Amino acid sequence: MYVKTCEIPRPAPPGPPGVPGEGAGGSTAVRIPFLDHKVGGRRRLALLGLGLAGVAALAAFAFSGNGASEVVFRTAKAERGGVIRTVSASGKLNPVTTVTIGSQLSGKIREVLVDYNSPVRAGEVIARIDPESFAAKMRESRAELAVTRAAQLNKAAALTRAIAEHENTKASLAATAADVTKAEVQLVDLEQDFKRKQTLRKEGFAAESALDKARAAFRTAQAELASARARVLAQKSLIGSRAAEITIAEAEVTEAAAQAQKAEATLKQAEVNLEYTYIRSPVDGTVIDRAVDVGQTVAASLQAPILFTIAKDLREMQVETSIDEADIGQVAVGQPASFEVDAFPGQKFSGAVRQIRKLAKETENVVTYTVVIHAENPELRLLPGMTAQVQIEIARLDRVLKVPNAALRYRPAGAAMDPPAVADAPDPDAARAERTTRTAERSREQLERLAKTLSLTKAQVEQIGALQAELRRRNDGLREGGMEREARRKENAALRTKYEQDLIALLDSKQREAYRKIAERRTSRRGTQRGRLWVLRDGEATEFSVRVGASDGSFTAVVGGTLREGDEVIVGTRLSTRSAGAGSNPFRGFRL
């Protein structure tokens, strides 16, 4: 066996940072036994394998020591731009006005004249219920009305006859009364004649027959007078009976008139029901749902079944979102909003807050309020029922210096960890001090500035002044009530929110837009906190103290400090592995 020497380059130690591959290199001499022809075959193969394994181990060692790791800063530039603070929510798209159309009748559907997506006009017939039974009912009602009107005429004639008989009886009574008077006169005359005849008979100057005649005539006159008087009583009684007959006839006429009116109402209802067999659209719009087919029977026993749903105008849509009670105080009518739908990924649609409903909804101890977002849909791309991811813009800062939020969170190893700056978080103590020092004079000055800026009317000035006075009174009551600090802070925030909402409700659209800008400027001045970030200058990380304002979740506005536009702010670090310089082959110089 003989030995052959070869050299393997030894890895150079790492040089200074940034200069890979420099340093004192060298080589390692390795003696590898080679076999001569005198050695046996098996032993020669074994020794050759051991030698090759050693060479491989040395090569691996050379490669393992050929690199090093270093920390590299990840940076981003401080730049100017817009920061929009938003409140996020989701909701369903719906038409502004949706009308459900039902049936007031039970029956079989005879015709359906529209389908899904059909445009309709107000008053247009869109379906028909089988009218046969309702038409028959109408004809029956007409016949009943004719019968009752004939009966009404008969009763009226009977009343007329009763009145005439009553008048006749009154005339007969008058004639009978005249007969009584005549009989009384005759009776007096015959009585005197009878008395004279009696006197003459006693004196012998009259015959007995003459006296008898006079007596008979007198008694006849008495009987006739009694008869006439009896007839008067009978006529009076008959007059009472005739009057009763008139009363009865009048009642019958009234009843007949009522029956006629009832028959007319029944006929009118039958005509209305026949008209109800025509299902008409009450508005101009588009059919978005159809729940009925020809031949289907609808039953309107307790409530009208829904047959169609019509959207009045699909060019105007709205999103009903649920806003958490912690965010509702920042939302106001008129604020701009944007939203996305899954049907058009990456495309934003614009809208505005139209309504904030005051009725709270509580689900699993979470209180939310419904906020309605109005949006235009001129191209009819948005469809009812789409899920919208909404962003309500509550504050906007334009052309401000901003940095990524990661820059405010970054702390180098070993640096003191301050609580991360929370952008736009109000300072409760400062807010409390401000509320405590607010006076009626300051409120008056604020009102004067508002009146000048917004061009308020005299009535608006008086109403806003009353709102300010009420706010001061209730704030004073809270400070004197001994409430806990956190509870008082929440109550003060609620009072301020109500004041803002009531104030905005007094303004017109132009004044609301101007007031929104004033509120944004106030937010940009007050909603700030201190923050720290690190800037990479001349290859070194330098700490900066800044004042930060509103944040949109990705970027935060820098409103104070010495940070300049274009500064490289550190947002994180990463590990970088350095490799040897090009051409530093660990097997360079290997020779046998």
C-alpha positions as CSV (number, residue, x, y, z in Angstrom):
1,M,0.0,0.0,0.0
2,Y,1.2,3.5,-0.6
3,V,0.0,6.9,0.6
4,K,-1.1,9.9,-1.6
5,T,-1.4,13.4,-0.2
6,C,-4.2,15.9,-1.4
7,E,-5.2,19.4,-0.1
8,I,-8.7,20.6,0.6
9,P,-9.2,24.3,1.0
10,R,-10.1,25.3,4.6
11,P,-13.0,27.7,4.9
12,A,-12.0,31.3,5.5
13,P,-13.3,32.9,8.7
14,P,-16.0,35.5,8.1
15,G,-14.7,39.0,7.3
16,P,-16.2,42.3,8.4
17,P,-19.9,42.8,8.0
18,G,-20.9,43.6,4.4
19,V,-17.7,42.1,2.9
20,P,-18.4,38.4,2.5
21,G,-15.6,36.0,1.6
22,E,-12.7,38.0,3.0
23,G,-10.3,36.5,5.7
24,A,-7.3,34.3,6.1
25,G,-7.9,31.1,4.1
26,G,-5.9,28.0,4.0
27,S,-5.9,24.3,3.2
28,T,-5.9,21.1,5.1
29,A,-3.6,18.3,4.0
30,V,-5.2,14.9,4.1
31,R,-3.2,11.7,3.7
32,I,-5.3,9.1,1.9
33,P,-3.9,5.6,1.7
34,F,-4.0,4.1,-1.8
35,L,-3.5,0.4,-2.3
36,D,-0.9,-1.1,-4.5
37,H,-1.3,-4.2,-6.4
38,K,0.1,-6.3,-3.6
39,V,-3.0,-5.8,-1.3
40,G,-5.9,-8.1,-1.5
41,G,-9.1,-7.1,-3.4
42,R,-11.5,-7.0,-0.5
43,R,-9.2,-5.1,1.8
44,R,-8.4,-2.7,-1.0
45,L,-12.1,-1.9,-1.6
46,A,-12.7,-1.4,2.2
47,L,-9.8,1.0,2.6
48,L,-10.9,2.9,-0.6
49,G,-14.4,3.4,0.9
50,L,-13.1,4.7,4.2
51,G,-11.0,7.2,2.3
52,L,-13.8,8.5,0.2
53,A,-16.0,8.9,3.3
54,G,-13.4,11.0,5.0
55,V,-13.2,13.3,1.9
56,A,-17.0,13.7,1.9
57,A,-16.9,14.6,5.6
58,L,-14.3,17.3,5.0
59,A,-16.2,18.7,2.1
60,A,-19.4,19.0,4.3
61,F,-17.4,20.8,6.9
62,A,-16.1,23.2,4.4
63,F,-19.6,24.0,3.1
64,S,-21.1,24.4,6.7
65,G,-18.7,27.2,7.6
66,N,-19.1,29.1,4.4
67,G,-22.1,31.5,5.4
68,A,-23.2,33.8,8.2
69,S,-26.6,35.5,9.3
70,E,-27.3,39.2,9.9
71,V,-30.4,41.3,10.9
72,V,-31.9,43.4,8.1
73,F,-34.4,46.2,8.8
74,R,-37.7,46.3,6.9
75,T,-38.6,49.9,6.2
76,A,-41.4,52.0,4.6
77,K,-41.4,55.7,3.7
78,A,-43.3,58.3,5.6
79,E,-45.5,59.9,2.9
80,R,-48.3,62.3,2.5
81,G,-51.8,61.2,1.6
82,G,-55.3,60.7,2.9
83,V,-56.3,58.9,6.1
84,I,-59.9,57.9,6.2
85,R,-61.3,56.6,9.5
86,T,-64.2,54.3,9.0
87,V,-66.7,52.1,10.8
88,S,-67.2,48.7,9.3
89,A,-70.4,46.8,9.1
90,S,-72.3,44.4,6.8
91,G,-75.9,44.1,5.6
92,K,-78.2,43.1,2.9
93,L,-79.0,45.2,-0.2
94,N,-82.7,46.0,-0.6
95,P,-84.8,48.3,-2.7
96,V,-85.7,51.5,-0.9
97,T,-89.4,50.7,-1.3
98,T,-90.7,47.2,-1.6
99,V,-94.4,46.5,-2.0
100,T,-96.0,43.1,-1.3
101,I,-99.2,42.4,-3.2
102,G,-101.8,40.0,-1.9
103,S,-105.3,38.9,-2.5
104,Q,-108.3,40.0,-0.4
105,L,-110.4,37.2,-1.9
106,S,-110.2,33.4,-1.8
107,G,-110.4,31.7,-5.1
108,K,-108.6,30.0,-8.0
109,I,-106.0,31.9,-10.0
110,R,-107.3,32.3,-13.6
111,E,-104.5,34.3,-15.2
112,V,-101.0,35.4,-14.3
113,L,-99.9,38.2,-16.6
114,V,-96.3,38.9,-15.3
115,D,-93.2,37.0,-14.4
116,Y,-90.0,37.6,-12.5
117,N,-88.2,40.8,-13.5
118,S,-91.3,42.1,-15.4
119,P,-91.6,45.9,-15.4
120,V,-95.1,47.0,-14.3
121,R,-97.0,50.3,-14.1
122,A,-99.3,51.5,-11.4
123,G,-102.8,50.1,-11.9
124,E,-101.7,47.4,-14.4
125,V,-103.5,44.1,-14.1
126,I,-100.9,41.4,-13.2
127,A,-103.2,38.5,-12.3
128,R,-106.8,37.5,-12.3
129,I,-108.9,35.4,-9.8
130,D,-111.7,33.4,-11.4
131,P,-114.6,35.9,-11.3
132,E,-117.7,33.6,-11.9
133,S,-118.8,33.2,-8.3
134,F,-118.3,36.9,-7.6
135,A,-120.2,37.9,-10.8
136,A,-123.1,35.7,-9.7
137,K,-123.1,37.3,-6.3
138,M,-123.2,40.7,-7.9
139,R,-126.3,39.7,-10.0
140,E,-128.0,38.3,-7.0
141,S,-127.3,41.5,-5.1
142,R,-128.8,43.6,-7.9
143,A,-132.0,41.5,-7.8
144,E,-132.3,41.9,-4.0
145,L,-131.9,45.6,-4.4
146,A,-134.7,45.7,-6.9
147,V,-137.0,43.8,-4.6
148,T,-136.2,46.0,-1.6
149,R,-136.8,49.1,-3.7
150,A,-140.2,47.8,-4.8
151,A,-141.1,47.1,-1.2
152,Q,-139.9,50.6,-0.3
153,L,-142.4,52.0,-2.9
154,N,-145.2,49.9,-1.5
155,K,-144.5,51.1,2.0
156,A,-144.4,54.6,0.8
157,A,-147.8,54.2,-0.9
158,A,-149.3,52.7,2.3
159,L,-148.0,55.7,4.3
160,T,-149.7,58.0,1.8
161,R,-153.0,56.1,2.1
162,A,-152.8,56.2,5.9
163,I,-152.2,59.9,5.8
164,A,-155.2,60.4,3.5
165,E,-157.5,58.3,5.7
166,H,-156.4,60.3,8.7
167,E,-157.3,63.5,6.9
168,N,-160.7,62.1,5.9
169,T,-161.4,61.1,9.5
170,K,-160.5,64.6,10.7
171,A,-163.0,66.0,8.1
172,S,-165.7,63.6,9.3
173,L,-165.0,64.7,12.8
174,A,-165.5,68.3,11.9
175,A,-168.8,67.5,10.1
176,T,-170.0,65.5,13.1
177,A,-169.1,68.4,15.4
178,A,-171.2,70.7,13.3
179,D,-174.1,68.2,13.6
180,V,-173.7,68.3,17.4
181,T,-174.0,72.1,17.4
182,K,-177.0,72.0,15.2
183,A,-178.6,69.3,17.4
184,E,-177.9,71.5,20.5
185,V,-179.6,74.5,18.8
186,Q,-182.6,72.4,17.8
187,L,-182.8,70.9,21.2
188,V,-183.0,74.3,22.9
189,D,-185.7,75.4,20.5
190,L,-187.8,72.3,20.9
191,E,-187.3,72.5,24.7
192,Q,-188.7,76.0,24.7
193,D,-191.6,75.0,22.5
194,F,-192.4,72.0,24.8
195,K,-192.4,74.3,27.8
196,R,-194.7,76.7,26.1
197,K,-197.1,73.9,25.2
198,Q,-197.1,72.7,28.8
199,T,-198.1,76.2,30.0
200,L,-200.8,76.6,27.4
201,R,-202.1,73.2,28.2
202,K,-202.4,74.1,31.8
203,E,-204.3,77.2,30.9
204,G,-206.5,75.4,28.5
205,F,-205.3,77.1,25.4
206,A,-203.6,74.1,23.8
207,A,-204.7,70.7,22.9
208,E,-203.3,67.6,24.4
209,S,-202.1,66.4,21.0
210,A,-200.1,69.6,20.5
211,L,-198.4,69.0,23.9
212,D,-197.6,65.4,22.9
213,K,-196.0,66.5,19.6
214,A,-193.9,69.1,21.4
215,R,-192.8,66.5,23.9
216,A,-191.9,64.0,21.2
217,A,-190.0,66.5,19.2
218,F,-188.0,67.6,22.3
219,R,-187.1,64.0,23.1
220,T,-186.1,63.3,19.5
221,A,-183.8,66.3,19.6
222,Q,-182.2,65.0,22.8
223,A,-181.6,61.7,21.1
224,E,-180.1,63.2,18.0
225,L,-177.8,65.4,20.1
226,A,-176.6,62.4,22.0
227,S,-176.1,60.5,18.8
228,A,-174.1,63.4,17.3
229,R,-171.9,63.6,20.4
230,A,-171.3,59.8,20.2
231,R,-170.3,60.2,16.6
232,V,-167.8,62.9,17.6
233,L,-166.2,60.6,20.1
234,A,-166.1,57.8,17.6
235,Q,-164.4,60.2,15.0
236,K,-161.9,61.3,17.6
237,S,-161.0,57.7,18.4
238,L,-160.7,56.9,14.7
239,I,-158.4,59.9,14.2
240,G,-156.1,58.4,16.9
241,S,-156.2,55.0,15.1
242,R,-155.4,56.7,11.8
243,A,-152.4,58.5,13.4
244,A,-151.1,55.2,14.7
245,E,-151.5,53.7,11.3
246,I,-149.4,56.6,9.9
247,T,-146.7,56.0,12.5
248,I,-146.6,52.3,11.6
249,A,-146.5,53.2,7.9
250,E,-143.7,55.6,8.4
251,A,-141.7,53.0,10.3
252,E,-142.3,50.5,7.5
253,V,-141.1,53.1,5.0
254,T,-138.0,53.7,7.1
255,E,-137.4,50.0,7.3
256,A,-137.9,49.6,3.6
257,A,-135.4,52.4,3.0
258,A,-132.9,50.7,5.3
259,Q,-133.4,47.4,3.5
260,A,-132.8,49.2,0.2
261,Q,-129.6,50.8,1.6
262,K,-128.5,47.4,2.8
263,A,-129.1,45.9,-0.6
264,E,-127.2,48.7,-2.2
265,A,-124.3,48.1,0.2
266,T,-124.4,44.4,-0.6
267,L,-124.4,45.2,-4.3
268,K,-121.5,47.6,-3.8
269,Q,-119.5,44.9,-1.9
270,A,-120.2,42.4,-4.7
271,E,-119.0,44.9,-7.3
272,V,-115.9,45.6,-5.2
273,N,-115.2,41.9,-4.8
274,L,-115.6,41.4,-8.5
275,E,-113.1,44.2,-9.1
276,Y,-110.8,42.6,-6.5
277,T,-110.5,39.6,-8.8
278,Y,-108.2,41.9,-10.9
279,I,-104.9,41.9,-9.1
280,R,-103.3,45.3,-9.9
281,S,-99.8,46.8,-9.2
282,P,-100.1,49.7,-6.9
283,V,-96.8,51.3,-8.0
284,D,-94.4,51.5,-10.9
285,G,-91.6,49.0,-10.5
286,T,-90.2,45.6,-11.2
287,V,-91.5,42.2,-10.1
288,I,-88.8,40.6,-7.9
289,D,-90.9,37.7,-6.6
290,R,-93.8,35.7,-7.8
291,A,-95.5,33.2,-5.5
292,V,-98.5,32.1,-7.5
293,D,-99.3,30.1,-10.7
294,V,-102.3,29.6,-12.9
295,G,-104.8,27.2,-11.3
296,Q,-103.5,27.7,-7.8
297,T,-106.1,28.4,-5.1
298,V,-105.5,31.2,-2.7
299,A,-107.2,31.4,0.7
300,A,-107.6,34.8,2.3
301,S,-109.3,33.8,5.5
302,L,-107.2,35.4,8.2
303,Q,-104.7,37.5,6.2
304,A,-104.1,38.3,2.6
305,P,-101.7,35.8,1.0
306,I,-98.7,37.3,-0.7
307,L,-98.8,36.8,-4.4
308,F,-96.1,39.2,-5.8
309,T,-93.3,41.4,-4.4
310,I,-92.6,44.5,-6.4
311,A,-89.6,46.8,-6.0
312,K,-90.7,50.4,-6.7
313,D,-87.4,51.5,-8.2
314,L,-84.3,49.3,-8.4
315,R,-82.2,52.4,-9.4
316,E,-82.2,53.3,-5.7
317,M,-81.0,50.7,-3.2
318,Q,-80.3,50.7,0.5
319,V,-78.2,48.6,2.9
320,E,-79.5,48.0,6.4
321,T,-76.5,47.5,8.6
322,S,-76.1,46.8,12.4
323,I,-73.6,49.2,14.1
324,D,-72.3,48.4,17.6
325,E,-73.3,50.8,20.4
326,A,-69.6,51.6,20.8
327,D,-69.4,53.1,17.3
328,I,-72.9,54.5,16.8
329,G,-72.0,57.8,18.4
330,Q,-69.6,58.5,15.6
331,V,-72.1,57.9,12.9
332,A,-74.3,60.7,11.6
333,V,-76.9,61.2,8.8
334,G,-75.2,62.3,5.6
335,Q,-71.8,60.7,6.2
336,P,-70.4,59.1,3.0
337,A,-70.1,55.4,2.8
338,S,-68.7,52.8,0.5
339,F,-69.4,49.1,0.1
340,E,-68.4,46.0,-1.8
341,V,-70.4,43.0,-2.9
342,D,-69.1,39.5,-3.7
343,A,-70.6,39.7,-7.2
344,F,-68.2,42.5,-8.2
345,P,-64.9,41.8,-6.2
346,G,-62.6,44.8,-5.9
347,Q,-65.2,47.3,-7.1
348,K,-66.5,49.9,-4.6
349,F,-70.0,51.4,-4.6
350,S,-70.7,54.7,-3.0
351,G,-73.6,55.8,-0.8
352,A,-74.5,57.8,2.3
353,V,-76.0,57.4,5.7
354,R,-79.7,58.1,5.3
355,Q,-81.2,57.0,8.6
356,I,-80.1,56.0,12.1
357,R,-82.9,54.1,13.8
358,K,-83.2,54.7,17.5
359,L,-84.6,51.3,18.4
360,A,-81.8,49.2,19.8
361,K,-81.5,45.5,19.1
362,E,-79.9,43.2,21.7
363,T,-78.5,39.8,20.7
364,E,-76.5,37.8,23.3
365,N,-75.9,41.0,25.3
366,V,-74.6,42.8,22.3
367,V,-76.5,46.0,21.6
368,T,-76.6,47.3,18.0
369,Y,-78.5,50.0,16.1
370,T,-79.7,49.8,12.5
371,V,-78.1,52.3,10.1
372,V,-79.6,52.6,6.6
373,I,-77.1,53.4,3.8
374,H,-78.6,54.8,0.6
375,A,-76.9,54.1,-2.7
376,E,-77.7,54.9,-6.3
377,N,-77.9,51.9,-8.8
378,P,-78.3,53.6,-12.2
379,E,-76.9,50.6,-14.1
380,L,-79.0,48.1,-12.2
381,R,-76.0,46.0,-11.3
382,L,-76.8,45.7,-7.6
383,L,-79.5,43.2,-6.9
384,P,-81.8,42.8,-3.9
385,G,-80.4,40.4,-1.3
386,M,-76.7,40.9,-2.0
387,T,-74.5,41.0,1.0
388,A,-72.6,44.3,1.3
389,Q,-69.5,44.9,3.3
390,V,-69.9,48.6,4.3
391,Q,-67.3,51.2,5.3
392,I,-68.9,54.3,6.8
393,E,-66.5,57.3,6.6
394,I,-66.6,59.1,10.0
395,A,-63.4,61.2,9.5
396,R,-61.2,62.2,6.6
397,L,-57.7,63.8,6.7
398,D,-56.3,64.8,3.3
399,R,-52.6,65.5,2.5
400,V,-51.3,64.5,6.0
401,L,-48.0,62.8,6.8
402,K,-48.8,59.2,7.5
403,V,-46.8,56.1,8.5
404,P,-47.8,52.4,8.5
405,N,-49.3,51.2,11.8
406,A,-46.5,48.6,12.0
407,A,-44.0,51.4,12.4
408,L,-45.7,52.5,15.6
409,R,-45.7,48.9,16.9
410,Y,-42.1,48.2,16.2
411,R,-39.6,48.1,19.1
412,P,-36.0,47.0,18.7
413,A,-34.6,44.3,20.9
414,G,-33.9,45.6,24.3
415,A,-35.9,48.8,24.0
416,A,-38.3,49.8,26.7
417,M,-41.8,48.6,25.7
418,D,-44.3,51.4,25.9
419,P,-47.9,50.7,25.3
420,P,-48.7,51.0,21.6
421,A,-50.2,54.3,20.6
422,V,-53.8,54.0,19.9
423,A,-54.6,56.5,17.3
424,D,-57.6,58.8,17.7
425,A,-58.4,57.5,21.2
426,P,-59.8,60.3,23.4
427,D,-58.1,61.2,26.6
428,P,-60.8,60.8,29.3
429,D,-59.0,63.2,31.7
430,A,-58.6,65.9,29.1
431,A,-62.2,65.5,28.0
432,R,-63.3,65.7,31.6
433,A,-61.2,68.9,32.2
434,E,-62.6,70.4,29.0
435,R,-66.2,69.6,30.1
436,T,-65.5,71.0,33.6
437,T,-64.2,74.3,32.3
438,R,-66.9,74.8,29.7
439,T,-68.9,77.8,30.6
440,A,-71.9,79.6,29.3
441,E,-69.7,82.2,27.8
442,R,-67.7,79.7,25.8
443,S,-70.9,78.1,24.6
444,R,-72.1,81.5,23.4
445,E,-68.8,82.0,21.5
446,Q,-69.1,78.6,19.9
447,L,-72.6,79.3,18.9
448,E,-71.6,82.6,17.4
449,R,-68.9,80.9,15.4
450,L,-71.4,78.3,14.2
451,A,-73.9,80.9,13.3
452,K,-71.3,82.7,11.2
453,T,-69.8,79.6,9.6
454,L,-73.1,77.8,8.8
455,S,-75.2,80.9,8.2
456,L,-77.8,79.9,10.8
457,T,-81.2,81.4,11.0
458,K,-82.4,83.1,14.1
459,A,-84.7,80.2,14.9
460,Q,-81.8,77.8,14.5
461,V,-79.6,79.9,16.8
462,E,-82.3,79.8,19.5
463,Q,-82.8,76.1,19.2
464,I,-79.1,75.2,19.3
465,G,-78.7,77.6,22.3
466,A,-81.4,75.6,24.1
467,L,-79.6,72.3,23.2
468,Q,-76.3,73.8,24.7
469,A,-78.0,74.9,27.8
470,E,-79.6,71.4,28.3
471,L,-76.2,69.8,27.7
472,R,-74.5,72.0,30.3
473,R,-77.3,71.3,32.8
474,R,-77.1,67.6,32.5
475,N,-73.2,67.5,32.6
476,D,-73.3,69.5,35.8
477,G,-75.8,67.0,37.2
478,L,-73.4,64.1,36.3
479,R,-70.4,65.8,38.0
480,E,-72.4,66.4,41.1
481,G,-74.0,63.0,41.2
482,G,-71.0,61.0,42.5
483,M,-71.0,58.5,39.6
484,E,-67.9,56.4,38.9
485,R,-65.4,57.8,36.5
486,E,-66.0,55.2,33.7
487,A,-69.8,55.4,34.1
488,R,-69.7,59.2,34.0
489,R,-67.5,59.1,30.9
490,K,-69.9,56.8,29.0
491,E,-72.9,59.0,30.1
492,N,-71.1,62.1,29.0
493,A,-70.3,60.6,25.6
494,A,-73.9,59.6,25.2
495,L,-75.1,63.1,26.1
496,R,-72.6,64.6,23.6
497,T,-73.7,62.2,20.9
498,K,-77.3,63.1,21.4
499,Y,-76.4,66.8,21.3
500,E,-74.6,66.3,18.0
501,Q,-77.5,64.3,16.5
502,D,-80.1,66.9,17.6
503,L,-77.9,69.7,16.3
504,I,-77.5,68.0,12.9
505,A,-81.2,67.4,12.7
506,L,-81.8,71.2,12.8
507,L,-79.5,71.8,9.8
508,D,-80.3,71.7,6.1
509,S,-78.2,69.5,3.8
510,K,-75.7,72.3,2.9
511,Q,-75.2,73.2,6.6
512,R,-74.8,69.5,7.5
513,E,-71.9,69.1,5.0
514,A,-70.2,72.2,6.4
515,Y,-70.7,71.0,10.0
516,R,-69.2,67.6,9.0
517,K,-66.0,69.3,7.9
518,I,-65.9,71.2,11.1
519,A,-66.2,68.0,13.1
520,E,-63.5,66.4,11.1
521,R,-61.1,69.2,11.8
522,R,-62.0,69.1,15.5
523,T,-61.3,65.3,15.5
524,S,-57.9,65.8,13.8
525,R,-56.9,68.3,16.5
526,R,-58.2,66.5,19.6
527,G,-57.9,62.8,18.8
528,T,-54.1,62.6,19.2
529,Q,-51.7,60.7,21.4
530,R,-48.0,60.4,21.8
531,G,-46.2,57.6,19.9
532,R,-42.7,56.3,19.2
533,L,-41.2,55.1,16.0
534,W,-37.7,54.3,14.7
535,V,-36.2,55.9,11.6
536,L,-33.3,54.5,9.6
537,R,-30.8,57.3,8.9
538,D,-27.2,56.7,7.7
539,G,-27.6,53.0,8.4
540,E,-28.6,53.5,12.0
541,A,-31.9,53.3,13.7
542,T,-32.9,56.5,15.4
543,E,-35.9,56.9,17.8
544,F,-38.4,59.6,17.2
545,S,-41.3,60.9,19.4
546,V,-44.4,61.9,17.4
547,R,-48.0,62.9,17.9
548,V,-50.3,60.5,16.0
549,G,-53.9,61.2,15.0
550,A,-56.6,59.3,13.1
551,S,-56.0,55.8,11.7
552,D,-57.6,53.8,9.0
553,G,-56.4,50.5,10.3
554,S,-53.3,50.4,8.0
555,F,-51.9,53.9,8.2
556,T,-51.9,56.5,11.0
557,A,-51.6,60.2,10.6
558,V,-48.6,61.9,12.1
559,V,-49.7,65.4,13.3
560,G,-46.7,66.4,15.4
561,G,-43.0,65.8,15.8
562,T,-39.9,66.2,13.6
563,L,-40.6,63.3,11.2
564,R,-40.1,64.4,7.6
565,E,-41.8,63.2,4.4
566,G,-39.6,60.6,2.8
567,D,-38.0,59.3,6.1
568,E,-37.5,55.6,6.2
569,V,-39.4,54.3,9.2
570,I,-38.7,50.8,10.5
571,V,-41.6,48.4,10.4
572,G,-39.8,45.2,11.3
573,T,-36.7,43.0,10.8
574,R,-35.7,39.9,9.1
575,L,-32.7,37.5,9.1
576,S,-30.4,37.5,6.0
577,T,-27.8,34.7,5.3
578,R,-24.5,35.9,3.7
579,S,-22.8,33.5,1.3
580,A,-19.2,33.4,0.3
581,G,-18.0,35.4,-2.7
582,A,-18.4,34.1,-6.2
583,G,-15.9,31.5,-7.2
584,S,-14.9,30.4,-3.6
585,N,-15.3,26.7,-4.4
586,P,-14.4,24.7,-1.3
587,F,-12.8,22.1,-3.5
588,R,-10.5,24.6,-5.2
589,G,-6.9,23.2,-5.1
590,F,-7.9,19.7,-4.5
591,R,-5.3,17.5,-5.9
592,L,-4.2,13.9,-5.7
